[in-house]
Structures are given as structure tokens and as C-alpha cells.
């Protein structure tokens, strides 16, 4: 059965227009189109900006971030897995959640912290969802340590019953939090992205905007 599933995955990927486009354009992964969409919609990057990319392998997001912040910018890509060198991108081998990582990222704050972390899929959806949420929480702690005031945090998460609590916790530190599913995400996939803008290192007022004001309780498409 596992072999049949593997063959089906390969067959589907070979028909996937985003996968094929990524291969043609040298983008390393179809996920690059997801970040391009998020930037086009939410204006994540600026020329000269500083970007921290967590769970960066194989480097698709780092390539997009590098191109959009330009030469004066800084992009740091973090992953336990090896990443082939990318011109203009600093690669840090490390695990999100390891307290030693903070000391390796330098004192200068980042404008944007990205997380495309995904758990190893086990097939039990409740478990996969819980692991996905835990990874976002780990990435959120890194963001809180390294984002500049007013900065942006973007994280992939699997939909499920723990999502609302996660979004509320993130919203406590940002002016605005939205959920969205980029067109490049596969239709059957439960993945969506939290886009949190306007980081506040300390809670400056009694409440933030309720997350997902576009479509309460559902991804804002």
C-alpha cells in the first residue's frame, strides 16, 4: 500500500502546474508560489528588509524573500536539513525550538519572520494537527525574540480544533491576524497560513483586532 501511495504522489506531482512551474523557473519548490502570493496580497517585504525563514529547506521561500528585499536586504534561512547554498542568503543549520538558535541569529531584529515548518505526517489527523500547532508556537517564540516592533510573522498551520486558540494567542502580540490559503496550496490540503502584522513587543492596549475578521472561524480566502 505504501508503494502505491508513493506512485500516486509522484503521478500527481508530475501533473501539478505549480510543481512544473517551479521546476522550470528554478524555484526549488512549489511552495515558492505560496509566499509570492502572500507577499502580493499582504505586502510582507520591502527593499532592504531583514527576513528570517524558519523551516527553510529546500530554499524556495528564501529565494523569493531574497529577490523581493533586494541586495541591501538580509535573508537568514534556518533548518536542520541541509540547504544548498543560495547567493545572498545566510544558512543556519539548527532546530526551531532549540534555545541555542537565538544566539546564532545575531542582535539585529528582523522585519519578517516566516515559518513553513511542517510535522512528519503520521496519518492520524488529530496528532498531525497538534504537532503542526506546536511547531507554530515554537516559531512564534522565535518571532517574539527577533521581530522588530511593527514586524510581520507568517506561519503555516494545519486547520483543526486547536487553531482558534493559537490564532488568539498570536493576536495578543499583533495588531492584525488573518488566515488565508494560497491558490498554490493543494485543494485537499488542510494547510493554511496565519499572517500576523504589526508586532507589539509589549501589550500596549487592552485588546487587538479579532483574528480572521474577514471570515470568522474559517480561512480568509
Buried (B, 14 or more C-beta within 10 A) or exposed (E): EEEEEEEEEEEEEEEBEBBEBBBEEEBBBBBBBBBBBBBEEBEBBEEEBBBBBBBBBBBBBBBBBBBBBEEEBBBBBBBEEEBEEBEBBBBBBBEBBEEEBEEEBBEEBBBBBBBBBBBEEEEEEEEBBBBBBBBBBBBBBBBBBBBBEEBBBBBBBBBBEBBEEBBEBBBEBBBBBBBBBBEBBEEEEBBBBBBBBBBBBEEEEEEBEEBBEEEEEEBBE
